[in-house]
Amino acid sequence: MPSPATPHHPGDTTRGPSAPWLAFGFLLAGLGTVLLGPILPSISLRWHLSDSQTGPLFFAKFVGAFLGGITVPRRLRLGIVSGTVLSCFGFGAFGLCTGILSGSAALFVAGIGLGHIIASTNILAGYRYRTHTGSALASLNFFWSLGAVATGLIVAAMMPRFGLRNLLFYFAASFLAVGIGGRLAWQDSPSPETPVPAISIDPNPQRLAPNILLRFSLFLFLYGGLETCLAGWLTTYTLRYSGQSGAHLVGGQSATVLFLAALAAGRALSSIALRYYRETTIQRLTLALAFVFIGALASTSHAASLSLWSILLGLALAPFFPTTFALLIHHQPTPREAGFVLAVSGLGAAAFPWLMGIVSTHTGSLRTAMAVPMVLALLLLAVSFADRPAPPHTIMKP
């Protein structure tokens, strides 16, 4: 974090891989973030784990992501490079693991890498594109969602043919290839794809007020848990509750694939909507709809209905992250502060899916455990109505 006496030049935080390589890296980050969900039934069967015993895998991965986020360097390009290397090593090592202890350790390392990639890339994009920050972040996170969508399909198509170990090795190699490609396509100065910021970065940045830092940390903590509860457990939920035909559709990945596909499509659509509507309006509408749709999802047992509610839920949640992070960027946080807020989402992603597994085991019903993401959506909506001061240098929308 630069000290008040140290000049803070925009180039320090906007230099790094060009836009296409940022998109490729985010696509892989989406794959890595949700990979555990689609392969969880196979791992649970192979390692003889109950729902509650799978918790340490989620916990280790997302605690690693938290540490990756809070250690994001001021030179964001270095965070992206280190993230690809650590992700390569972690997922490759996970392919060699045979139990919960070694598997958790490998996912912890992979999580640190993902935390570096996600935090550094989001912050870099937020600094590069200042005129329509929410729209730019929605476009970038579309590629994260696209990678998340592809995860279930890739697992269903490749694991029967190559096995889980080889699948993880190929995935690890992809991170290394993108890291090398992004470094070779280094962007050292503003160009047409990274216009000069419309709002200059304060040369002597002030620390965020504690209430602002707390509010946005709480947003990302709760949302990290909400999205990961759904992405992590929808495959298992589909196998248990969608009936015979739903259970065999794409190896049980149907609801997960539809949810993440809708999340990707919604991010593309929200990049347009955010050019015309206020971030706060879209954020609150997102949360209200999500609460309703999770309740509907938890009450259905028919494959077609489960698919419908998964699609609607993905569309509803899609704008939340880009709107919330854009609101944070308007307060001009330092890279370390923005990285901390992003990293907190990893703690939520670690804790709440584990809590969902515990509730499922103790009640004997994963359907009952859907109360966890429902409560998270309600809490997020309540936080969105908390008083907040007008952000400095906010660009007003028509």
C-alpha positions as CSV (number, residue, x, y, z in Angstrom):
1,M,0.0,0.0,0.0
2,P,1.5,3.3,-1.0
3,S,2.2,5.7,1.8
4,P,1.0,9.3,1.7
5,A,4.5,10.4,0.9
6,T,4.7,8.1,-2.1
7,P,3.3,9.3,-5.4
8,H,0.7,6.9,-6.8
9,H,0.8,6.8,-10.5
10,P,-2.1,5.4,-12.5
11,G,0.3,3.3,-14.6
12,D,1.3,1.4,-11.4
13,T,-2.2,-0.1,-11.1
14,T,-3.3,-0.3,-14.8
15,R,-0.2,-1.9,-16.2
16,G,-0.5,-5.6,-16.9
17,P,-1.9,-8.2,-19.3
18,S,-4.0,-6.9,-22.2
19,A,-7.8,-7.3,-22.1
20,P,-8.0,-10.6,-24.0
21,W,-5.5,-12.2,-21.6
22,L,-7.4,-10.8,-18.6
23,A,-10.5,-12.4,-20.0
24,F,-8.8,-15.8,-20.6
25,G,-7.4,-15.7,-17.0
26,F,-10.9,-14.9,-15.6
27,L,-12.4,-17.7,-17.6
28,L,-10.0,-20.1,-15.9
29,A,-10.6,-18.5,-12.6
30,G,-14.3,-19.2,-13.1
31,L,-13.5,-22.9,-13.8
32,G,-11.3,-23.1,-10.7
33,T,-13.8,-21.4,-8.4
34,V,-16.7,-23.8,-9.0
35,L,-14.7,-27.0,-10.0
36,L,-15.2,-28.6,-6.6
37,G,-19.0,-28.6,-7.0
38,P,-19.2,-30.8,-10.1
39,I,-16.5,-33.2,-9.0
40,L,-17.8,-33.4,-5.4
41,P,-20.0,-36.5,-5.8
42,S,-17.1,-38.4,-7.3
43,I,-14.7,-37.3,-4.6
44,S,-17.2,-38.1,-1.8
45,L,-17.7,-41.6,-3.3
46,R,-14.0,-42.3,-3.7
47,W,-13.0,-41.0,-0.3
48,H,-16.1,-42.2,1.5
49,L,-17.1,-38.7,2.8
50,S,-20.5,-37.6,4.2
51,D,-21.9,-34.1,3.4
52,S,-20.4,-32.6,6.5
53,Q,-17.0,-34.2,6.0
54,T,-16.6,-32.4,2.6
55,G,-16.6,-29.1,4.4
56,P,-12.9,-28.9,4.9
57,L,-12.4,-29.0,1.1
58,F,-14.6,-25.9,0.6
59,F,-13.1,-24.3,3.7
60,A,-9.4,-24.8,2.7
61,K,-10.0,-23.6,-0.9
62,F,-11.8,-20.4,0.1
63,V,-9.6,-19.5,3.1
64,G,-6.8,-19.7,0.6
65,A,-8.7,-17.4,-1.7
66,F,-9.1,-15.0,1.3
67,L,-5.3,-15.0,1.9
68,G,-4.7,-14.5,-1.8
69,G,-7.0,-11.5,-1.8
70,I,-5.5,-9.7,1.2
71,T,-2.0,-10.2,-0.1
72,V,-2.7,-8.7,-3.5
73,P,0.4,-6.5,-4.4
74,R,0.2,-2.9,-5.3
75,R,1.6,-3.8,-8.7
76,L,-1.4,-5.8,-9.7
77,R,0.3,-7.4,-12.7
78,L,2.5,-9.4,-10.3
79,G,-0.6,-10.7,-8.5
80,I,-2.0,-12.0,-11.8
81,V,1.3,-13.8,-12.6
82,S,1.7,-15.3,-9.2
83,G,-1.9,-16.4,-9.2
84,T,-1.6,-18.4,-12.3
85,V,1.5,-20.2,-11.0
86,L,0.0,-21.0,-7.6
87,S,-3.3,-22.2,-9.3
88,C,-1.3,-24.4,-11.6
89,F,0.6,-26.0,-8.7
90,G,-2.4,-26.4,-6.4
91,F,-4.8,-28.0,-8.9
92,G,-2.0,-30.2,-10.2
93,A,-1.2,-31.4,-6.7
94,F,-4.9,-32.0,-6.0
95,G,-4.9,-34.5,-8.8
96,L,-2.3,-36.6,-6.8
97,C,-4.2,-36.5,-3.5
98,T,-5.9,-39.5,-1.9
99,G,-7.6,-38.1,1.2
100,I,-9.2,-35.2,2.9
101,L,-6.0,-33.8,4.5
102,S,-3.8,-33.7,1.5
103,G,-6.7,-32.6,-0.7
104,S,-7.4,-29.7,1.6
105,A,-3.8,-28.6,1.5
106,A,-3.7,-28.7,-2.3
107,L,-6.9,-26.7,-2.6
108,F,-5.6,-24.2,-0.1
109,V,-2.7,-23.4,-2.4
110,A,-5.0,-23.3,-5.4
111,G,-7.3,-20.9,-3.5
112,I,-4.4,-18.5,-2.9
113,G,-3.8,-18.5,-6.6
114,L,-7.4,-17.9,-7.4
115,G,-7.6,-15.1,-4.9
116,H,-4.6,-13.3,-6.5
117,I,-6.1,-13.6,-10.0
118,I,-9.6,-12.5,-9.1
119,A,-8.7,-9.6,-6.8
120,S,-5.8,-8.3,-9.0
121,T,-7.9,-8.5,-12.2
122,N,-11.0,-6.9,-10.8
123,I,-9.1,-4.0,-9.3
124,L,-7.0,-3.5,-12.4
125,A,-10.1,-3.4,-14.5
126,G,-11.8,-1.0,-12.1
127,Y,-8.9,1.4,-12.3
128,R,-8.6,1.1,-16.1
129,Y,-12.2,1.8,-16.9
130,R,-13.5,4.7,-14.9
131,T,-16.4,6.1,-16.9
132,H,-18.7,3.0,-16.8
133,T,-17.0,0.9,-14.1
134,G,-20.0,-1.3,-13.4
135,S,-20.5,-2.1,-17.1
136,A,-16.8,-2.9,-17.5
137,L,-16.7,-5.2,-14.5
138,A,-19.9,-6.9,-15.7
139,S,-18.3,-7.6,-19.1
140,L,-15.1,-8.9,-17.5
141,N,-17.0,-11.1,-15.0
142,F,-19.0,-12.5,-17.9
143,F,-15.9,-14.5,-18.7
144,W,-15.7,-15.7,-15.1
145,S,-19.2,-16.9,-15.4
146,L,-18.5,-18.4,-18.8
147,G,-15.7,-20.5,-17.3
148,A,-18.0,-21.5,-14.5
149,V,-20.7,-22.6,-17.0
150,A,-18.2,-24.7,-18.9
151,T,-17.0,-26.5,-15.7
152,G,-19.9,-28.9,-15.4
153,L,-19.9,-29.7,-19.1
154,I,-16.1,-30.3,-19.1
155,V,-16.3,-32.5,-16.1
156,A,-19.1,-34.6,-17.5
157,A,-17.4,-34.9,-20.9
158,M,-13.8,-35.5,-19.9
159,M,-13.8,-37.3,-16.6
160,P,-15.3,-40.6,-17.9
161,R,-12.7,-40.6,-20.6
162,F,-9.6,-39.3,-18.9
163,G,-10.3,-39.7,-15.2
164,L,-10.3,-37.1,-12.5
165,R,-6.5,-37.0,-12.1
166,N,-5.7,-36.2,-15.8
167,L,-8.5,-33.7,-15.9
168,L,-6.9,-31.8,-13.0
169,F,-3.5,-32.0,-14.7
170,Y,-4.8,-30.5,-17.9
171,F,-6.6,-27.8,-16.0
172,A,-3.4,-26.9,-14.1
173,A,-1.4,-26.7,-17.3
174,S,-4.0,-24.3,-18.7
175,F,-3.3,-21.8,-15.9
176,L,0.4,-21.9,-16.7
177,A,-0.2,-21.3,-20.4
178,V,-2.4,-18.3,-19.7
179,G,0.1,-16.9,-17.2
180,I,2.9,-17.1,-19.8
181,G,0.7,-15.7,-22.6
182,G,-0.5,-12.8,-20.5
183,R,3.1,-11.9,-19.5
184,L,4.2,-12.0,-23.2
185,A,1.3,-9.6,-24.0
186,W,2.2,-7.1,-21.3
187,Q,0.5,-3.7,-21.7
188,D,2.7,-1.0,-20.5
189,S,0.8,2.1,-21.4
190,P,-2.8,3.2,-22.1
191,S,-4.2,2.1,-25.5
192,P,-7.5,2.0,-27.2
193,E,-8.5,-1.0,-25.2
194,T,-7.5,0.7,-21.9
195,P,-8.5,4.4,-22.2
196,V,-7.0,7.0,-20.0
197,P,-9.0,7.1,-16.8
198,A,-11.9,9.6,-16.8
199,I,-11.3,10.1,-13.1
200,S,-7.7,10.5,-12.0
201,I,-6.4,8.4,-9.2
202,D,-5.7,10.4,-6.0
203,P,-1.9,10.8,-5.7
204,N,-2.3,10.6,-1.9
205,P,-5.1,8.1,-1.4
206,Q,-6.8,8.2,2.0
207,R,-7.9,5.0,3.8
208,L,-11.5,4.1,3.4
209,A,-13.8,5.1,6.3
210,P,-14.3,2.1,8.7
211,N,-18.1,2.1,8.1
212,I,-17.5,1.9,4.3
213,L,-14.9,-0.8,4.5
214,L,-17.2,-2.8,6.9
215,R,-20.3,-2.4,4.7
216,F,-18.6,-3.6,1.5
217,S,-16.8,-6.4,3.4
218,L,-20.1,-7.6,4.7
219,F,-21.6,-7.5,1.2
220,L,-18.9,-9.7,-0.3
221,F,-18.7,-12.0,2.7
222,L,-22.4,-12.8,2.5
223,Y,-22.5,-12.9,-1.3
224,G,-19.4,-15.2,-1.5
225,G,-21.3,-17.7,0.7
226,L,-24.6,-17.3,-1.3
227,E,-23.2,-17.9,-4.7
228,T,-20.9,-20.8,-3.6
229,C,-23.7,-22.5,-1.7
230,L,-25.6,-22.7,-4.9
231,A,-22.7,-23.5,-7.3
232,G,-21.3,-26.0,-4.8
233,W,-24.4,-27.9,-3.9
234,L,-26.7,-27.7,-7.0
235,T,-25.1,-30.8,-8.6
236,T,-25.7,-32.9,-5.5
237,Y,-29.2,-31.4,-5.1
238,T,-30.0,-32.3,-8.7
239,L,-29.0,-35.9,-8.1
240,R,-31.1,-36.2,-5.0
241,Y,-34.3,-34.3,-5.9
242,S,-34.8,-33.9,-9.7
243,G,-36.0,-37.5,-10.4
244,Q,-34.5,-40.2,-12.5
245,S,-34.3,-38.2,-15.8
246,G,-32.8,-35.1,-14.2
247,A,-30.2,-37.2,-12.3
248,H,-28.8,-38.5,-15.5
249,L,-28.8,-35.3,-17.5
250,V,-25.2,-34.4,-18.2
251,G,-24.0,-36.6,-15.3
252,G,-26.1,-34.7,-12.8
253,Q,-24.8,-31.3,-13.8
254,S,-28.0,-30.0,-15.3
255,A,-29.1,-27.4,-12.7
256,T,-25.5,-26.3,-12.1
257,V,-24.9,-25.7,-15.8
258,L,-28.2,-23.9,-16.2
259,F,-27.5,-21.7,-13.1
260,L,-24.1,-20.7,-14.3
261,A,-25.1,-20.2,-17.9
262,A,-27.8,-17.9,-16.7
263,L,-25.2,-16.1,-14.5
264,A,-23.0,-15.6,-17.6
265,A,-25.9,-14.4,-19.7
266,G,-27.1,-12.1,-17.0
267,R,-23.6,-10.5,-16.6
268,A,-23.6,-9.8,-20.3
269,L,-27.1,-8.2,-20.1
270,S,-26.2,-6.3,-16.9
271,S,-23.2,-4.7,-18.6
272,I,-25.8,-2.9,-20.8
273,A,-28.3,-2.1,-18.1
274,L,-25.6,-0.6,-15.9
275,R,-25.0,2.1,-18.5
276,Y,-28.6,3.4,-17.9
277,Y,-29.6,2.5,-14.3
278,R,-28.1,3.2,-10.9
279,E,-26.0,0.4,-9.3
280,T,-28.0,0.6,-6.1
281,T,-31.4,0.0,-7.8
282,I,-30.1,-3.0,-9.7
283,Q,-28.4,-4.4,-6.7
284,R,-31.6,-4.3,-4.5
285,L,-33.8,-5.8,-7.3
286,T,-31.2,-8.6,-7.7
287,L,-31.4,-9.6,-4.0
288,A,-35.2,-9.5,-3.7
289,L,-35.6,-11.7,-6.7
290,A,-32.9,-14.1,-5.5
291,F,-34.7,-14.6,-2.2
292,V,-37.9,-15.5,-4.0
293,F,-36.2,-17.8,-6.5
294,I,-34.2,-19.8,-3.9
295,G,-37.4,-20.4,-2.0
296,A,-39.1,-21.7,-5.1
297,L,-36.1,-23.9,-6.0
298,A,-36.1,-25.5,-2.5
299,S,-39.8,-26.4,-2.9
300,T,-39.7,-28.2,-6.2
301,S,-39.0,-31.9,-6.9
302,H,-39.6,-31.9,-10.7
303,A,-36.6,-31.7,-13.0
304,A,-38.2,-29.1,-15.4
305,S,-39.2,-26.8,-12.5
306,L,-35.7,-27.2,-10.9
307,S,-34.1,-26.2,-14.2
308,L,-36.4,-23.2,-14.6
309,W,-35.7,-21.8,-11.1
310,S,-32.0,-22.4,-11.6
311,I,-32.1,-20.2,-14.7
312,L,-34.1,-17.5,-13.1
313,L,-31.8,-17.5,-10.0
314,G,-28.7,-17.2,-12.2
315,L,-30.2,-14.2,-14.1
316,A,-31.2,-12.6,-10.8
317,L,-27.8,-12.9,-9.1
318,A,-25.7,-11.9,-12.2
319,P,-25.6,-8.1,-11.6
320,F,-24.8,-8.2,-7.9
321,F,-21.0,-8.5,-7.9
322,P,-20.3,-5.9,-10.7
323,T,-22.7,-3.4,-9.1
324,T,-21.3,-3.8,-5.6
325,F,-17.7,-3.6,-6.7
326,A,-18.4,-0.6,-8.9
327,L,-19.9,1.2,-5.9
328,L,-16.7,0.3,-3.9
329,I,-14.4,1.6,-6.7
330,H,-16.3,5.0,-6.7
331,H,-14.9,5.4,-3.1
332,Q,-11.4,5.1,-4.6
333,P,-10.0,2.4,-2.4
334,T,-6.3,1.5,-2.5
335,P,-5.4,-1.9,-4.2
336,R,-4.9,-3.4,-0.7
337,E,-8.2,-2.2,0.6
338,A,-10.1,-3.4,-2.5
339,G,-8.2,-6.7,-2.3
340,F,-9.3,-7.1,1.3
341,V,-12.9,-6.6,0.5
342,L,-12.7,-9.1,-2.4
343,A,-10.8,-11.6,-0.1
344,V,-13.6,-11.5,2.5
345,S,-15.9,-13.1,-0.1
346,G,-13.6,-16.2,0.2
347,L,-14.4,-16.5,3.9
348,G,-18.1,-16.5,3.2
349,A,-17.5,-19.0,0.4
350,A,-15.5,-21.2,2.8
351,A,-18.0,-21.0,5.7
352,F,-21.5,-21.1,4.4
353,P,-21.3,-24.2,2.0
354,W,-19.8,-26.1,5.0
355,L,-22.7,-24.8,7.1
356,M,-25.0,-26.1,4.5
357,G,-23.5,-29.5,4.6
358,I,-23.8,-29.6,8.4
359,V,-27.5,-28.6,8.2
360,S,-28.1,-31.2,5.6
361,T,-26.4,-34.0,7.6
362,H,-28.2,-33.1,10.9
363,T,-31.6,-32.7,9.4
364,G,-31.2,-35.5,6.8
365,S,-32.4,-33.1,4.1
366,L,-30.4,-31.0,1.6
367,R,-33.7,-29.3,0.8
368,T,-33.9,-28.0,4.3
369,A,-30.3,-26.8,4.1
370,M,-31.4,-24.4,1.3
371,A,-32.6,-22.2,4.1
372,V,-28.9,-21.1,4.4
373,P,-28.7,-19.3,1.0
374,M,-32.2,-17.9,1.5
375,V,-31.2,-16.2,4.8
376,L,-28.0,-14.9,3.1
377,A,-30.1,-13.2,0.3
378,L,-32.3,-11.6,3.0
379,L,-29.3,-10.4,5.0
380,L,-27.7,-8.9,1.8
381,L,-31.0,-7.0,1.0
382,A,-31.0,-5.6,4.6
383,V,-27.4,-4.4,4.3
384,S,-28.2,-2.7,0.9
385,F,-30.6,-0.4,2.7
386,A,-28.2,0.6,5.4
387,D,-27.3,4.3,5.3
388,R,-24.3,5.1,3.1
389,P,-22.7,8.4,2.3
390,A,-22.6,9.6,-1.3
391,P,-19.4,8.2,-2.8
392,P,-16.8,10.8,-4.0
393,H,-16.4,11.5,-7.7
394,T,-19.4,9.4,-8.5
395,I,-20.4,9.5,-12.2
396,M,-24.1,10.2,-12.3
397,K,-26.2,8.1,-14.6
398,P,-29.1,9.5,-16.6
